[in-house]
Structure formats: structure tokens, C-alpha cells
């Protein structure tokens, strides 16, 4: 290459240099908080995926720019351009940007010079400058594009099963612009409402009342919040919540009922004294359904009257309650059976051993 080749420069590079000098555009101005231009900037806020039209001007733009504060081009303007930091988007009607989303608007007002960015994303956020040359004096108008992103939960704890008394940590992570606020909600079985903010919720010595659905809500006051849920299951030992017995005449059908709350569901066993009763033997039938068990006598005899024990057990523990099958007219306080579980040590040992042998 001859010596003249050193002076051969692409015409576009010359134009870029000329535009920067002409419009006094600072190269590489970052869009950071705390930094500002020499003139205040208007903010244009759009949602990610929407279109942004850049046309508004700061309030201190001279009246000759138009009272609607847009980028106005009249017969005094010789050159005009839109720039993003040090990148030229449009110079006059010529497009310099390689981004197909950036277009020059065909405005109804011939003097209005506006551009549109289609399908905006977060990388489009930052300062934009409309520069004009009028009477050989450069003027510029600056706007700052702010892109909002709806809150979205990107990671949340899986459903979990724990034993009562354990410690549990729930996690909910979300993204968005502005940064989302995380809120946890839970309605306990005893009617108390639990609320907590933050990405993590720690529950120490969890109780059965704290089981259920925990709702995580991520919101940045932009569209509807994103909501996800976590199911927390708490295993706990059975407790007998209800027993029932009615006075039954000889020769009639009698029923003893026993109800036990437990997770996992309790297995039931029935005893008279220390003797276990089995379904279909000695004229009795045992029906288990969910958390309820019934001991059914098809034809009550005098020998059937007396004290019976309902035993409820699961992997977390064992409990029992005494129920009396009595004849008509007998005085019996059923509630005392619920409040005062009974059973001999020998009976409890027998029940535990029989339950363990199942596994």
C-alpha cells in the first residue's frame, strides 16, 4: 500500500467523527444512577416487549423546538440525528443502526423527528439523544428509556414433608425491574394468618398447625403479581379427637366409634380388656375409613357389655382411649373417655410389637 493509503479512511468513520464533534455527543455515556447530563432528562417508561417512541424533550428546550416538547425540525435546521450513547441510530433519514427493531417514524407532522424501538428489552435501557444543527449551533435533547419487567418467580422450594418439631426453610426467588417484593402467606388450621416478607422463610420446631399451603407472591407494582405455592406436610403422632358410644339393648346392633387425627393416617386396633378383637370374629365387625374406625356388634349380648380400648398408631407414635359399651339406662360419661386415655402397659406393649412386625 502506497503512502497515500494511510490517508484513506472510510467515509463512514469520518461522518461519525464529524457528528460527534458537531453534536457534542459524549462517547460511551453509561446509564448509571447518580449520573446526569448537563440538562435534565425526561424519562420514558415502557414494559418489556412493548414499543418505545422517542420524541419527548426536557422542559427547558427553547420555544423554537415546539411547545409539545418533541424533536422538532424546521427550515432553520440543517442536520438532525438520533443517538444512543456513542452509537448513531439515524442521521437524517439514513439508518445507521443495524437493529431491525429501530425505525424512523413517518410522522404526520413533517417537522417532527421521532424514532420507535419495537419489542423493547432491558438492554435498550439508557440515555438517548436527539441532536440538531441550527444556524451552525448544535442543540440536543435527551431522554432516558426505562424498561420495566414484570415480576417472575424463577425458583421456589418443592413440596416438602417433615416430622413435627423439625426446622423448615422455604425459598422463593424472583426477577423483575424494579426489583420485586417477596411476600409469603399461610392460613393455619386454627384460623391464624401467617405473613412474612423476604426470599426465605424459616420455621423452627414446626407444629401440625403450621402444615398446609404456603403462598409466595412476587410483585413490583407492575401488572399482576406472580404467585406460586409450596405444600408443607407435617407428620405427627395420632391423637384421638372423638369417641362415641350409645346405650344398646341386648339383641340389638351396637356401634362404638373412634376418630383419630394423624399424619400419616393412623392404623386402628380394638381390644376388650387385653384381648385383641379381629374383624369377623366373635360377632363383631371392624370398619376403618380415613381417620375413623367403628366396632360393630350385630347382636349385642350381656357378655359384650364392658370396657373397650381403641388404639391409634402410625410411625410417629401411638395413643389409645377407653370406650364402654353399655345397656340402656346406664349412666356413662363418654367425654371422660376422650380426655383420659387408658390402657395397661402390657396392652400397649402388645400393640407396639404387633405394629412393628407389620414392617
C-alpha positions as CSV (number, residue, x, y, z in Angstrom):
1,X,0.0,0.0,0.0
2,X,1.4,3.4,-1.0
3,X,1.9,6.3,1.3
4,X,-1.4,7.8,0.2
5,X,-3.1,4.7,1.6
6,X,-2.5,5.8,5.1
7,X,-4.8,8.8,4.4
8,X,-7.6,6.7,3.0
9,X,-10.2,6.4,5.7
10,X,-13.7,5.0,5.4
11,X,-16.2,7.8,4.7
12,X,-18.4,6.5,7.5
13,X,-15.8,6.9,10.1
14,X,-15.3,10.5,9.0
15,X,-19.0,11.1,9.3
16,X,-19.1,9.5,12.8
17,X,-16.3,11.8,13.9
18,X,-18.0,14.8,12.4
19,X,-21.3,14.0,14.0
20,X,-19.7,13.6,17.4
21,X,-18.0,16.9,17.1
22,X,-21.0,18.6,15.5
23,X,-23.5,17.4,18.1
24,X,-21.1,17.4,21.1
25,X,-22.1,13.8,21.9
26,X,-20.2,12.3,24.8
27,X,-18.8,8.9,23.8
28,X,-19.8,5.9,25.9
29,X,-22.0,7.7,28.5
30,X,-23.2,4.9,30.8
31,X,-26.7,4.8,32.2
32,X,-25.9,4.7,35.9
33,X,-27.8,6.0,38.8
34,X,-26.3,9.3,40.1
35,X,-25.0,10.4,36.7
36,X,-26.7,13.2,34.8
37,X,-26.4,15.2,31.7
38,X,-25.9,19.0,31.6
39,X,-29.7,19.3,31.1
40,X,-32.4,17.3,33.0
41,X,-33.7,14.3,31.1
42,X,-37.2,13.1,30.6
43,X,-37.9,9.5,31.5
44,X,-39.8,7.3,29.1
45,X,-41.0,4.1,30.9
46,X,-42.2,1.1,28.9
47,X,-42.8,-2.5,29.6
48,X,-40.5,-5.2,28.2
49,X,-41.9,-6.4,24.9
50,X,-43.8,-3.1,24.2
51,X,-42.7,-0.4,21.7
52,X,-41.0,2.8,22.8
53,X,-41.4,6.0,20.8
54,X,-38.6,8.5,21.5
55,X,-39.8,12.0,20.9
56,X,-40.3,13.9,24.2
57,X,-37.9,16.8,25.2
58,X,-36.9,18.3,28.5
59,X,-38.9,21.3,29.7
60,X,-36.1,23.8,29.1
61,X,-36.0,23.2,25.4
62,X,-36.2,26.6,23.6
63,X,-39.6,27.6,22.3
64,X,-38.4,27.1,18.7
65,X,-38.3,23.4,19.3
66,X,-42.1,23.3,19.7
67,X,-44.3,23.6,22.7
68,X,-45.2,19.9,22.6
69,X,-41.5,19.2,23.6
70,X,-40.8,16.9,20.7
71,X,-37.7,16.7,18.5
72,X,-38.8,19.4,16.0
73,X,-37.2,20.1,12.7
74,X,-37.9,23.3,10.9
75,X,-36.3,25.2,8.0
76,X,-33.6,26.5,10.3
77,X,-32.4,23.0,11.0
78,X,-29.6,21.8,8.6
79,X,-28.8,18.5,10.3
80,X,-30.5,16.1,12.7
81,X,-29.7,12.7,14.3
82,X,-30.8,10.3,17.0
83,X,-28.0,8.7,19.0
84,X,-27.8,6.1,21.8
85,X,-24.7,6.9,23.9
86,X,-22.0,6.9,21.2
87,X,-24.0,4.9,18.6
88,X,-25.7,6.8,15.8
89,X,-29.2,5.3,15.2
90,X,-30.4,7.7,12.5
91,X,-28.7,10.6,10.7
92,X,-31.4,12.4,8.9
93,X,-33.4,9.8,7.1
94,X,-30.5,7.4,6.8
95,X,-30.5,4.5,9.2
96,X,-27.2,3.7,10.8
97,X,-28.3,1.2,13.3
98,X,-28.2,-2.5,12.3
99,X,-31.0,-3.3,14.7
100,X,-34.2,-4.0,12.7
101,X,-36.3,-3.0,15.6
102,X,-35.3,0.6,15.4
103,X,-37.3,2.5,12.8
104,X,-37.8,6.2,11.9
105,X,-41.5,7.2,12.2
106,X,-43.4,8.7,9.3
107,X,-44.9,11.5,11.4
108,X,-48.0,13.3,10.3
109,X,-46.2,16.5,11.3
110,X,-43.4,16.9,8.7
111,X,-41.3,18.7,11.2
112,X,-41.4,16.0,13.9
113,X,-38.4,13.7,14.1
114,X,-39.1,10.6,16.1
115,X,-37.9,7.0,16.2
116,X,-39.5,3.8,17.5
117,X,-37.8,0.9,19.2
118,X,-40.0,-2.2,18.8
119,X,-40.2,-5.1,21.2
120,X,-38.1,-3.3,23.8
121,X,-35.8,-5.4,26.1
122,X,-33.7,-4.5,29.1
123,X,-30.6,-3.9,27.0
124,X,-32.3,-1.0,25.3
125,X,-32.5,0.9,28.6
126,X,-30.3,4.1,28.9
127,X,-29.9,7.6,27.5
128,X,-30.9,8.7,24.0
129,X,-30.1,12.0,22.3
130,X,-31.8,13.9,19.6
131,X,-29.3,16.4,18.1
132,X,-29.9,19.1,15.6
133,X,-27.7,21.8,13.9
134,X,-29.4,25.1,13.5
135,X,-27.6,28.3,12.5
136,X,-24.4,26.3,12.8
137,X,-25.1,25.9,16.5
138,X,-25.7,22.4,17.9
139,X,-28.6,21.7,20.3
140,X,-29.6,18.4,21.8
141,X,-32.5,16.9,23.7
142,X,-32.0,13.9,26.0
143,X,-34.4,11.2,27.2
144,X,-33.8,8.2,29.4
145,X,-35.5,5.0,28.4
146,X,-36.6,2.9,31.4
147,X,-37.6,-0.7,30.8
148,X,-39.9,-2.4,33.3
149,X,-40.0,-6.2,33.6
150,X,-42.9,-7.9,35.4
151,X,-42.0,-9.9,38.5
152,X,-41.5,-13.5,37.8
153,X,-40.7,-16.3,40.3
154,X,-37.8,-18.3,38.9
155,X,-37.1,-20.7,41.8
156,X,-39.2,-21.9,44.6
157,X,-38.9,-24.7,47.2
158,X,-40.5,-28.0,46.2
159,X,-43.3,-29.5,48.3
160,X,-41.9,-31.0,51.5
161,X,-42.9,-33.5,54.2
162,X,-41.3,-33.2,57.6
163,X,-41.8,-34.5,61.1
164,X,-43.3,-32.4,63.8
165,X,-40.6,-30.5,65.7
166,X,-38.3,-30.2,62.7
167,X,-37.0,-26.9,61.3
168,X,-38.0,-25.9,57.7
169,X,-36.7,-23.3,55.4
170,X,-38.7,-22.2,52.4
171,X,-37.2,-20.3,49.4
172,X,-38.8,-18.1,46.7
173,X,-36.6,-16.3,44.2
174,X,-37.9,-13.8,41.7
175,X,-36.6,-11.4,39.0
176,X,-38.1,-8.2,37.6
177,X,-37.4,-4.5,37.1
178,X,-37.9,-2.8,39.5
179,X,-36.7,-5.5,41.9
180,X,-39.8,-7.4,43.1
181,X,-41.0,-7.6,46.7
182,X,-41.5,-11.1,48.0
183,X,-44.4,-11.8,50.4
184,X,-45.3,-15.2,52.0
185,X,-48.8,-16.0,53.2
186,X,-50.2,-19.0,55.0
187,X,-53.5,-19.7,56.7
188,X,-53.1,-22.2,59.6
189,X,-55.6,-24.8,60.5
190,X,-56.5,-22.9,63.7
191,X,-57.5,-19.9,61.6
192,X,-54.4,-17.7,62.2
193,X,-52.9,-16.0,59.2
194,X,-49.2,-16.1,58.7
195,X,-47.4,-13.4,56.7
196,X,-43.7,-12.8,56.1
197,X,-41.6,-10.8,53.6
198,X,-38.3,-11.8,52.1
199,X,-37.0,-14.6,49.9
200,X,-36.6,-17.1,52.7
201,X,-39.0,-18.2,55.5
202,X,-37.6,-20.2,58.4
203,X,-39.9,-22.2,60.7
204,X,-38.3,-23.7,63.8
205,X,-39.9,-26.6,65.6
206,X,-42.8,-26.8,63.2
207,X,-46.2,-27.9,64.5
208,X,-49.0,-29.7,62.8
209,X,-51.0,-26.5,62.8
210,X,-48.3,-25.0,60.6
211,X,-48.8,-27.5,57.8
212,X,-50.6,-26.6,54.6
213,X,-50.1,-24.4,51.6
214,X,-47.6,-21.6,51.7
215,X,-48.2,-18.9,49.0
216,X,-45.3,-16.9,47.6
217,X,-46.2,-13.7,45.8
218,X,-43.6,-11.6,43.8
219,X,-44.7,-8.1,42.9
220,X,-43.1,-4.9,41.7
221,X,-46.4,-3.0,41.3
222,X,-46.2,-3.7,37.6
223,X,-49.0,-5.9,36.3
224,X,-50.4,-8.7,38.5
225,X,-48.1,-10.4,40.9
226,X,-46.6,-13.8,40.2
227,X,-47.9,-16.3,42.7
228,X,-46.6,-19.8,43.4
229,X,-47.3,-22.2,46.2
230,X,-45.5,-24.8,48.4
231,X,-47.2,-27.6,50.1
232,X,-45.8,-28.4,53.6
233,X,-46.9,-31.7,55.1
234,X,-46.1,-32.3,58.8
235,X,-46.1,-35.8,60.1
236,X,-47.4,-36.1,63.7
237,X,-48.4,-38.8,66.1
238,X,-52.1,-39.7,66.4
239,X,-54.4,-38.1,68.9
240,X,-57.9,-39.4,69.5
241,X,-60.3,-36.5,68.8
242,X,-63.6,-38.2,69.3
243,X,-65.2,-41.4,70.7
244,X,-68.9,-42.3,70.7
245,X,-71.0,-45.0,72.3
246,X,-74.7,-45.3,72.8
247,X,-76.8,-47.4,75.1
248,X,-77.7,-50.6,73.2
249,X,-80.3,-53.2,74.4
250,X,-79.5,-56.9,74.3
251,X,-80.2,-58.4,70.9
252,X,-79.8,-55.1,69.0
253,X,-77.0,-53.7,66.8
254,X,-74.4,-51.7,68.7
255,X,-71.6,-49.4,67.4
256,X,-68.5,-47.9,69.1
257,X,-66.8,-45.1,67.1
258,X,-63.2,-43.9,67.4
259,X,-61.8,-40.9,65.5
260,X,-58.1,-40.1,65.4
261,X,-56.2,-37.3,63.7
262,X,-52.7,-38.2,62.4
263,X,-50.3,-37.8,59.5
264,X,-49.8,-40.3,58.1
265,X,-53.2,-41.7,58.7
266,X,-53.4,-43.9,61.8
267,X,-53.9,-47.6,61.9
268,X,-56.6,-48.8,64.3
269,X,-56.9,-51.8,66.7
270,X,-59.6,-52.7,69.1
271,X,-59.3,-54.5,72.4
272,X,-61.6,-55.8,75.1
273,X,-59.5,-55.9,78.3
274,X,-56.2,-57.2,77.0
275,X,-57.7,-59.3,74.2
276,X,-57.5,-58.0,70.6
277,X,-60.6,-58.1,68.5
278,X,-60.5,-59.2,64.9
279,X,-62.8,-58.4,62.1
280,X,-65.5,-61.1,61.6
281,X,-64.7,-63.0,64.8
282,X,-66.8,-63.2,67.9
283,X,-69.8,-61.5,66.3
284,X,-68.0,-58.1,65.6
285,X,-67.0,-56.2,62.5
286,X,-64.3,-53.5,62.3
287,X,-64.7,-50.8,59.7
288,X,-61.9,-48.3,59.1
289,X,-62.4,-45.3,56.9
290,X,-59.9,-42.5,56.8
291,X,-59.4,-41.2,60.3
292,X,-62.5,-43.1,61.7
293,X,-62.8,-46.6,63.0
294,X,-66.0,-48.4,64.0
295,X,-66.5,-51.5,66.1
296,X,-69.9,-53.0,65.1
297,X,-71.8,-55.6,67.2
298,X,-74.6,-57.3,65.1
299,X,-76.3,-58.9,68.1
300,X,-75.4,-57.5,71.5
301,X,-75.3,-59.9,74.4
302,X,-74.8,-59.4,78.1
303,X,-71.2,-60.6,77.7
304,X,-70.5,-57.8,75.2
305,X,-71.1,-55.0,77.7
306,X,-68.0,-53.6,79.2
307,X,-64.8,-51.6,78.6
308,X,-63.2,-51.5,75.1
309,X,-59.9,-49.8,74.1
310,X,-59.4,-48.0,70.7
311,X,-55.7,-47.9,69.8
312,X,-54.5,-45.5,67.0
313,X,-50.9,-45.7,65.8
314,X,-48.6,-44.6,63.0
315,X,-44.8,-44.3,62.5
316,X,-44.8,-41.2,64.7
317,X,-46.4,-42.7,67.8
318,X,-49.3,-44.4,69.5
319,X,-52.3,-43.4,71.6
320,X,-55.5,-45.1,72.9
321,X,-58.8,-44.3,74.5
322,X,-61.3,-46.3,76.5
323,X,-64.9,-46.6,75.4
324,X,-67.7,-48.5,77.2
325,X,-70.4,-50.5,75.5
326,X,-73.4,-50.1,77.9
327,X,-77.0,-51.0,78.1
328,X,-80.0,-48.7,78.0
329,X,-80.4,-46.6,81.2
330,X,-76.8,-47.0,82.3
331,X,-75.0,-43.8,83.4
332,X,-71.8,-43.2,81.4
333,X,-69.7,-40.1,80.8
334,X,-68.4,-40.6,77.2
335,X,-66.4,-37.4,77.3
336,X,-64.2,-38.7,80.1
337,X,-63.0,-41.5,77.8
338,X,-61.7,-39.0,75.3
339,X,-59.9,-36.8,77.9
340,X,-58.4,-39.7,79.8
341,X,-56.8,-42.3,77.5
342,X,-56.2,-45.6,79.3
343,X,-54.6,-48.9,78.7
344,X,-52.4,-51.3,80.6
345,X,-48.6,-51.3,80.0
346,X,-49.0,-54.9,78.8
347,X,-51.7,-53.9,76.3
348,X,-49.6,-51.1,74.9
349,X,-46.5,-53.3,74.6
350,X,-48.6,-55.9,72.7
351,X,-49.9,-53.3,70.3
352,X,-46.5,-51.8,69.6
353,X,-44.9,-55.2,68.9
354,X,-47.8,-56.2,66.6
355,X,-47.5,-52.9,64.7
356,X,-43.7,-53.2,64.3
357,X,-44.0,-56.8,63.0
358,X,-46.0,-55.4,60.1
359,X,-42.8,-53.9,58.7
